[in-house]
Amino acid sequence: MHEPLLKDAQLLAEEVEISWRNRPGSARFAPFWLRDHCHARESLHPETLQRQVDTFSIPVDIVPEKLEILEGGRALQITWRQDGVLSRLPAAFLWRLATTDGREPSPPRQLWDRASMGEQFPTMSHADILASDAGLLRWLSLVERYGFALATGTPATIEATKTLATRIGYVRETIFGGMWDFTANLAFKDTAYTSAAIGPHTDGTYSIDSPGFQMFHCLKFDGTGGESTLVDGFRIAEHIRATDPAAFEVLSTVRVPAHYLGDGVHLAAEHPIIGLDPAGALRQIAYNNYDRAPFRLQTPRMREFYRALGLFHRLINDPAYEITMRLAPGTALLFDNWRTLHGRRAYQGQRWLCGAYLNKEDFDSKLRVLRAAADLGNEALLATG
């Protein structure tokens, strides 16, 4: 679609109404807001893009004296009556704010269950991901859409796994370290460091800011069992929203405390099992019954909570919603820890796994940067990793 171009601007009922040459409808903006968001150099730093206008010196009753469409519709220029200052606002900026209010829309997600996912999991080769930022963009876009993706042909070393992780952002340090590796040695007070089966869960429910993404890579496996399991938590949440609104209300409003006790630390945080953004869209699944801390509600509400919790538990353990895979050396898994629940079958033998946590903000930042470069056709930026 071609860039938005302005057609007209006029003052109506103490608002500035603008219309478009190549877009339907119109939009209205408060004069104070327009002055506060001026893009002139003295108002918005051209390099840091930080606001330099003094918001608190703007007259509360500021009024435009003159409205002009410049640059063939690419910009709006405003002359202000109170002080004669000129403000400039790009048409593309005004269009984006008119259509989104400045908030990013929910990403394009494809919810899945076992039947819809089938056996063809979202996958790219390690070589293609590392070869260019265009390859990295395709891989991260798969993770954003499905909540996980595989990288085949990854050298079975901690160093190679770290190189793959840091293509996205820095490795997050936690009580388990930065890059971590483990076997069934109980090096930490966590069931991951055993050979027992682990039910579907998300990590870090005891963290105020739970890790956004997690990477796994099995470096060595000599034994039986140990298949990894994944469940689309957003698919479960939308099913509950549609079929049991009362349970959805409980799961999305009751903040469940969690804790990690041991290894010289006591971490504690609380999250609703189904987290929503202000518009009601799904934001985060935070569920780990192993780490749920004691808490009490009034008995009627407690009954509602246990009923909803039981429903959630039954659905995430229903084979119809679960996919399984054996993580063999050479295949790394990246998944969205705010959406995708993961688990593990019990195993016998030797299993050596490495991995890392990544912050959600760093994943999202990398996607924005790569997409902006792709939208601009910046071949230089996308040419190499």
RODO-2510 file (C-alpha; in nm, 4 decimals, decimal comma):
residues 385
     n   res          X          Y          Z
     1     m     0,0000     0,0000     0,0000
     2     h     0,1238     0,3478    -0,0867
     3     e     0,2248     0,5883     0,1885
     4     p    -0,0648     0,7861     0,3423
     5     l    -0,1057     1,1385     0,2070
     6     l    -0,3010     1,4236     0,3640
     7     k    -0,5883     1,5849     0,1744
     8     d    -0,7212     1,8511     0,4090
     9     a    -0,6970     1,9867     0,7646
    10     q    -0,9427     2,2121     0,9423
    11     l    -1,0349     2,3226     1,2936
    12     l    -1,3682     2,1779     1,4024
    13     a    -1,5132     2,1980     1,7545
    14     e    -1,1741     2,2652     1,9152
    15     e    -1,0136     1,9705     1,7332
    16     v    -0,8064     1,9478     1,4158
    17     e    -0,9749     1,7168     1,1670
    18     i    -0,7604     1,5726     0,8910
    19     s    -0,8629     1,3695     0,5876
    20     w    -0,6622     1,1607     0,3450
    21     r    -0,6133     1,1461    -0,0281
    22     n    -0,5642     0,7717    -0,0417
    23     r    -0,7245     0,6470     0,2799
    24     p    -1,0903     0,6299     0,3838
    25     g    -1,2379     0,8414     0,6596
    26     s    -1,0885     1,1165     0,8707
    27     a    -0,9350     1,1600     1,2146
    28     r    -0,9451     1,4279     1,4828
    29     f    -0,6609     1,5380     1,7102
    30     a    -0,6510     1,7746     2,0082
    31     p    -0,4407     2,0876     1,9414
    32     f    -0,2439     2,0344     2,2647
    33     w    -0,1570     1,6791     2,1519
    34     l    -0,0393     1,8046     1,8119
    35     r     0,1911     2,0619     1,9701
    36     d     0,3240     1,8025     2,2167
    37     h     0,4038     1,5638     1,9270
    38     c     0,5650     1,8168     1,6944
    39     h     0,8407     1,6630     1,4763
    40     a     1,0344     1,9845     1,4202
    41     r     1,4029     1,9538     1,5168
    42     e     1,3634     2,1732     1,8236
    43     s     1,0761     1,9562     1,9452
    44     l     1,1921     1,6019     1,8568
    45     h     1,5613     1,5125     1,8587
    46     p     1,6440     1,3926     1,5043
    47     e     1,8809     1,1180     1,6212
    48     t     1,7520     0,9922     1,9571
    49     l     1,3836     1,0607     1,8681
    50     q     1,3338     1,1779     2,2254
    51     r     1,0817     1,4525     2,2944
    52     q     1,2428     1,7940     2,3442
    53     v     0,9312     2,0083     2,3443
    54     d     0,8460     2,1414     2,6916
    55     t     0,5079     1,9785     2,7392
    56     f     0,4368     2,1751     3,0552
    57     s     0,4868     2,5164     2,8954
    58     i     0,2252     2,4559     2,6249
    59     p    -0,0823     2,6746     2,6852
    60     v    -0,3762     2,4548     2,7783
    61     d    -0,5983     2,6521     2,5416
    62     i    -0,3555     2,6468     2,2490
    63     v    -0,5250     2,7038     1,9124
    64     p    -0,3970     2,6768     1,5526
    65     e    -0,3780     3,0021     1,3590
    66     k    -0,3055     2,8347     1,0283
    67     l    -0,3126     2,4758     0,8968
    68     e    -0,1145     2,3862     0,5827
    69     i    -0,0619     2,0642     0,3861
    70     l     0,2998     2,0475     0,2661
    71     e     0,5254     1,8203     0,0618
    72     g     0,2499     1,6911    -0,1599
    73     g     0,0464     1,5694     0,1377
    74     r     0,3343     1,4176     0,3312
    75     a     0,3268     1,6668     0,6185
    76     l     0,0991     1,8953     0,8181
    77     q     0,2338     2,2341     0,9269
    78     i     0,0607     2,4278     1,2037
    79     t     0,1147     2,7918     1,2968
    80     w     0,0078     2,8460     1,6586
    81     r    -0,1929     3,1560     1,7483
    82     q    -0,0462     3,2113     2,0955
    83     d     0,3220     3,2362     1,9998
    84     g     0,3536     3,1933     1,6226
    85     v     0,5605     2,8758     1,6616
    86     l     0,5510     2,6329     1,3668
    87     s     0,4851     2,2652     1,4261
    88     r     0,5373     1,9937     1,1655
    89     l     0,3857     1,6449     1,1750
    90     p     0,4422     1,3739     0,9087
    91     a     0,1333     1,2260     0,7443
    92     a     0,2589     0,8716     0,8056
    93     f     0,2922     0,9459     1,1780
    94     l    -0,0601     1,0899     1,1962
    95     w    -0,2033     0,7921     1,0070
    96     r    -0,0349     0,5425     1,2386
    97     l    -0,1657     0,7181     1,5492
    98     a    -0,5126     0,7572     1,3989
    99     t    -0,5365     0,3835     1,3320
   100     t    -0,3575     0,2384     1,6363
   101     d    -0,3676     0,5094     1,9062
   102     g     0,0067     0,4439     1,9358
   103     r    -0,0303     0,0892     2,0652
   104     e     0,1072    -0,2036     1,8714
   105     p    -0,1621    -0,4448     1,7538
   106     s    -0,1437    -0,8047     1,8678
   107     p     0,1002    -0,9961     1,6485
   108     p    -0,0291    -1,2360     1,3826
   109     r    -0,0725    -1,5587     1,5762
   110     q    -0,1877    -1,8943     1,4503
   111     l    -0,3355    -2,0926     1,7360
   112     w    -0,2888    -2,4662     1,7134
   113     d    -0,3682    -2,8030     1,8630
   114     r    -0,2355    -3,1457     1,7775
   115     a    -0,4602    -3,1964     1,4762
   116     s    -0,4004    -2,8555     1,3182
   117     m    -0,0244    -2,8602     1,3758
   118     g     0,0258    -3,2126     1,2443
   119     e     0,3838    -3,3348     1,2143
   120     q     0,5250    -3,0422     1,0147
   121     f     0,6625    -2,8118     1,2821
   122     p     0,7840    -2,4589     1,1955
   123     t     1,1511    -2,5090     1,1119
   124     m     1,4485    -2,3350     0,9533
   125     s     1,8080    -2,4367     0,9127
   126     h     2,0723    -2,3038     1,1486
   127     a     2,2782    -2,1996     0,8455
   128     d     1,9983    -1,9853     0,6997
   129     i     1,9286    -1,8195     1,0358
   130     l     2,2922    -1,7218     1,0809
   131     a     2,3563    -1,6328     0,7164
   132     s     2,1512    -1,3131     0,7058
   133     d     1,9141    -1,0925     0,8985
   134     a     1,6506    -1,1835     0,6397
   135     g     1,6832    -1,5460     0,7533
   136     l     1,6693    -1,4442     1,1177
   137     l     1,3554    -1,2402     1,0474
   138     r     1,1842    -1,5406     0,8895
   139     w     1,2713    -1,7621     1,1883
   140     l     1,1589    -1,5133     1,4518
   141     s     0,8393    -1,4505     1,2566
   142     l     0,7660    -1,8249     1,2768
   143     v     0,8187    -1,8141     1,6540
   144     e     0,5887    -1,5137     1,6815
   145     r     0,3157    -1,6826     1,4755
   146     y     0,3248    -2,0319     1,6267
   147     g     0,4863    -1,9721     1,9658
   148     f     0,7866    -2,1897     1,8784
   149     a     1,0218    -2,2911     1,5968
   150     l     1,3108    -2,5298     1,5442
   151     a     1,6611    -2,4651     1,4105
   152     t     1,8037    -2,7744     1,2429
   153     g     2,1724    -2,8353     1,1824
   154     t     2,2839    -2,6488     1,4955
   155     p     2,6269    -2,7734     1,6092
   156     a     2,5781    -2,9711     1,9300
   157     t     2,7821    -2,7424     2,1548
   158     i     2,7003    -2,4850     2,4191
   159     e     2,9024    -2,2261     2,2253
   160     a     2,7048    -2,2757     1,9028
   161     t     2,3773    -2,2623     2,0940
   162     k     2,4824    -1,9356     2,2561
   163     t     2,5735    -1,7909     1,9161
   164     l     2,2220    -1,8741     1,7947
   165     a     2,0612    -1,7211     2,1043
   166     t     2,2619    -1,3998     2,0835
   167     r     2,1445    -1,3463     1,7257
   168     i     1,8264    -1,2339     1,9028
   169     g     1,9590    -1,0529     2,2102
   170     y     2,1695    -1,0965     2,5174
   171     v     2,1280    -1,4106     2,7256
   172     r     1,9322    -1,3398     3,0414
   173     e     2,1077    -1,4091     3,3703
   174     t     1,9012    -1,5934     3,6304
   175     i     1,9710    -1,8032     3,9390
   176     f     2,0620    -2,0795     3,6915
   177     g     2,3275    -1,8629     3,5286
   178     g     2,3340    -1,7290     3,1735
   179     m     2,3799    -2,0199     2,9335
   180     w     2,2974    -2,3260     3,1398
   181     d     2,3298    -2,6975     3,0873
   182     f     2,1969    -2,9791     3,2990
   183     t     2,1534    -3,3491     3,3474
   184     a     1,9616    -3,5404     3,6146
   185     n     2,1988    -3,4374     3,8928
   186     l     1,9778    -3,2125     4,1126
   187     a     2,2367    -2,9363     4,0841
   188     f     1,9450    -2,6997     4,1559
   189     k     1,6286    -2,7540     4,3584
   190     d     1,4190    -2,7994     4,0471
   191     t     1,2464    -3,0994     3,8866
   192     a     1,4180    -3,0168     3,5558
   193     y     1,7364    -3,1529     3,7144
   194     t     1,5836    -3,5009     3,7512
   195     s     1,4787    -3,7713     3,5056
   196     a     1,1146    -3,7594     3,6142
   197     a     0,8284    -3,6589     3,3874
   198     i     0,7419    -3,2882     3,3963
   199     g     0,3905    -3,1719     3,3140
   200     p     0,3160    -2,8724     3,0905
   201     h     0,4152    -2,5427     3,2512
   202     t     0,5772    -2,2070     3,1906
   203     d     0,9047    -2,1081     3,3540
   204     g     0,9709    -1,8266     3,5972
   205     t     0,6249    -1,7806     3,7474
   206     y     0,8166    -1,6800     4,0617
   207     s     0,9831    -1,3955     3,8666
   208     i     0,8226    -1,0520     3,8536
   209     d     0,9231    -1,0400     3,4855
   210     s     0,9085    -1,4027     3,3717
   211     p     1,1520    -1,4890     3,0912
   212     g     0,9851    -1,4163     2,7593
   213     f     1,1582    -1,6830     2,5514
   214     q     1,3516    -1,9999     2,6130
   215     m     1,5925    -2,1995     2,4004
   216     f     1,6621    -2,5721     2,4428
   217     h     1,9258    -2,7811     2,2680
   218     c     1,9887    -3,1466     2,3522
   219     l     2,3646    -3,1989     2,3254
   220     k     2,3668    -3,5693     2,4040
   221     f     2,1075    -3,8384     2,4603
   222     d     2,1704    -4,2051     2,5244
   223     g     1,8587    -4,3689     2,6602
   224     t     1,4841    -4,4014     2,6200
   225     g     1,1941    -4,1612     2,6730
   226     g     1,2533    -3,7940     2,7352
   227     e     1,0314    -3,6591     2,4566
   228     s     0,9596    -3,2870     2,4839
   229     t     0,5972    -3,1709     2,4853
   230     l     0,4492    -2,8353     2,3833
   231     v     0,0993    -2,6940     2,4319
   232     d    -0,0356    -2,3699     2,2846
   233     g    -0,1522    -2,1918     2,5998
   234     f    -0,3307    -1,9254     2,3971
   235     r    -0,5315    -2,1945     2,2179
   236     i    -0,6381    -2,3306     2,5571
   237     a    -0,7211    -1,9817     2,6871
   238     e    -0,9399    -1,8959     2,3886
   239     h    -1,1203    -2,2292     2,4217
   240     i    -1,1981    -2,1509     2,7856
   241     r    -1,3038    -1,7949     2,6998
   242     a    -1,5526    -1,9312     2,4454
   243     t    -1,6879    -2,2286     2,6433
   244     d    -1,6629    -2,1322     3,0109
   245     p    -1,6633    -1,7531     3,0647
   246     a    -1,6865    -1,7931     3,4428
   247     a    -1,3676    -1,9991     3,4532
   248     f    -1,1980    -1,7548     3,2148
   249     e    -1,2864    -1,4655     3,4467
   250     v    -1,1264    -1,6452     3,7416
   251     l    -0,8132    -1,7484     3,5523
   252     s    -0,7630    -1,3988     3,4126
   253     t    -0,8199    -1,2040     3,7350
   254     v    -0,6969    -1,4123     4,0306
   255     r    -0,3272    -1,3407     4,0809
   256     v    -0,1600    -1,6679     4,1722
   257     p     0,1554    -1,6402     4,3862
   258     a     0,4593    -1,8545     4,3086
   259     h     0,7928    -1,9004     4,4804
   260     y     1,1365    -2,0578     4,4431
   261     l     1,2892    -2,1716     4,7702
   262     g     1,6404    -2,3087     4,7894
   263     d     1,9946    -2,2549     4,6645
   264     g     2,0221    -1,9541     4,8938
   265     v     1,7372    -1,7594     4,7340
   266     h     1,3694    -1,6962     4,7947
   267     l     1,2024    -1,5604     4,4809
   268     a     0,8353    -1,4647     4,4859
   269     a     0,5913    -1,3120     4,2392
   270     e     0,2278    -1,3402     4,1374
   271     h     0,0514    -1,3487     3,8010
   272     p    -0,2925    -1,4457     3,6742
   273     i    -0,2747    -1,7762     3,4885
   274     i    -0,4225    -1,6036     3,1833
   275     g    -0,2834    -1,2519     3,1502
   276     l    -0,4669    -0,9970     2,9335
   277     d    -0,3707    -0,6616     2,7902
   278     p    -0,5953    -0,3539     2,8451
   279     a    -0,7967    -0,4430     2,5335
   280     g    -0,8647    -0,7963     2,6576
   281     a    -0,6248    -0,9675     2,4159
   282     l    -0,4098    -1,2527     2,5436
   283     r    -0,0773    -1,1331     2,6803
   284     q     0,0784    -1,4055     2,8956
   285     i     0,0202    -1,7547     3,0271
   286     a     0,1842    -1,8023     3,3695
   287     y     0,1280    -2,1522     3,5002
   288     n     0,3480    -2,3820     3,7040
   289     n     0,1659    -2,5882     3,9631
   290     y     0,4992    -2,7112     4,0996
   291     d     0,5912    -2,3579     4,2072
   292     r     0,2486    -2,2315     4,3184
   293     a     0,2836    -2,0747     4,6650
   294     p     0,0227    -2,1070     4,9420
   295     f    -0,2550    -1,8475     4,9259
   296     r    -0,6147    -1,8262     5,0400
   297     l    -0,9313    -1,6677     4,9082
   298     q    -1,2756    -1,6526     5,0650
   299     t    -1,4272    -2,0010     5,0396
   300     p    -1,6731    -1,9305     4,7543
   301     r    -1,3990    -1,7690     4,5461
   302     m    -1,1553    -2,0451     4,6408
   303     r    -1,4016    -2,3024     4,5076
   304     e    -1,4294    -2,1079     4,1831
   305     f    -1,0511    -2,0932     4,1583
   306     y    -1,0021    -2,4662     4,2091
   307     r    -1,2728    -2,5450     3,9535
   308     a    -1,1102    -2,3167     3,6952
   309     l    -0,7625    -2,4454     3,7804
   310     g    -0,8814    -2,8030     3,7343
   311     l    -1,0296    -2,7178     3,3955
   312     f    -0,7059    -2,5541     3,2820
   313     h    -0,5046    -2,8528     3,4059
   314     r    -0,7266    -3,1042     3,2240
   315     l    -0,7057    -2,9169     2,8955
   316     i    -0,3287    -2,8663     2,8917
   317     n    -0,2856    -3,2376     2,9662
   318     d    -0,5330    -3,3448     2,6986
   319     p    -0,3390    -3,5195     2,4164
   320     a    -0,5615    -3,3390     2,1655
   321     y    -0,3811    -3,0129     2,2488
   322     e    -0,0278    -3,1510     2,2836
   323     i     0,2529    -3,2061     2,0363
   324     t     0,5609    -3,4122     2,1130
   325     m     0,9111    -3,4173     1,9698
   326     r     1,2418    -3,5737     2,0552
   327     l     1,5063    -3,3047     2,0778
   328     a     1,8059    -3,4719     1,9150
   329     p     2,1547    -3,3193     1,9024
   330     g     2,1612    -3,0671     1,6200
   331     t     1,8047    -2,9361     1,6616
   332     a     1,7543    -2,6297     1,8817
   333     l     1,4086    -2,5243     1,9998
   334     l     1,3083    -2,1622     2,0628
   335     f     0,9683    -2,1024     2,2206
   336     d     0,7583    -1,8224     2,3654
   337     n     0,7486    -1,8798     2,7420
   338     w     0,4590    -1,6338     2,7717
   339     r     0,2448    -1,8494     2,5428
   340     t     0,3747    -2,2037     2,5003
   341     l     0,3701    -2,4491     2,7878
   342     h     0,6440    -2,7104     2,7774
   343     g     0,6997    -3,0431     2,9488
   344     r     0,8981    -3,3642     2,9280
   345     r     0,8348    -3,7342     2,9385
   346     a     1,0257    -3,9386     3,1972
   347     y     1,3440    -4,0944     3,0670
   348     q     1,6133    -4,3457     3,1432
   349     g     1,9760    -4,3060     3,0461
   350     q     2,1916    -3,9997     2,9935
   351     r     2,0409    -3,6743     2,8676
   352     w     2,2475    -3,3566     2,8484
   353     l     2,0610    -3,0387     2,7632
   354     c     2,1717    -2,6774     2,7342
   355     g     1,9686    -2,3641     2,6975
   356     a     1,9098    -2,0006     2,7709
   357     y     1,6447    -1,7488     2,8626
   358     l     1,5813    -1,4356     2,6552
   359     n     1,3794    -1,1291     2,7477
   360     k     1,0543    -1,0666     2,5634
   361     e     1,1465    -0,7030     2,5089
   362     d     1,4687    -0,8038     2,3304
   363     f     1,2881    -1,0496     2,1022
   364     d     1,0251    -0,7866     2,0183
   365     s     1,2928    -0,5224     1,9630
   366     k     1,4840    -0,7445     1,7211
   367     l     1,1674    -0,8132     1,5234
   368     r     1,0846    -0,4410     1,5002
   369     v     1,4344    -0,3538     1,3793
   370     l     1,4430    -0,6337     1,1208
   371     r     1,0952    -0,5512     0,9922
   372     a     1,1717    -0,1814     0,9648
   373     a     1,4816    -0,2636     0,7592
   374     a     1,2801    -0,4996     0,5379
   375     d     1,0046    -0,2402     0,4885
   376     l     1,2634     0,0160     0,3819
   377     g     1,4253    -0,2318     0,1457
   378     n     1,7536    -0,1851     0,3310
   379     e     1,9511    -0,4565     0,1570
   380     a     2,2726    -0,3505     0,3286
   381     l     2,1240    -0,4166     0,6736
   382     l     1,9616    -0,7445     0,5731
   383     a     2,2582    -0,8748     0,3751
   384     t     2,4605    -1,0164     0,6620
   385     g     2,4034    -1,1257     1,0166
***
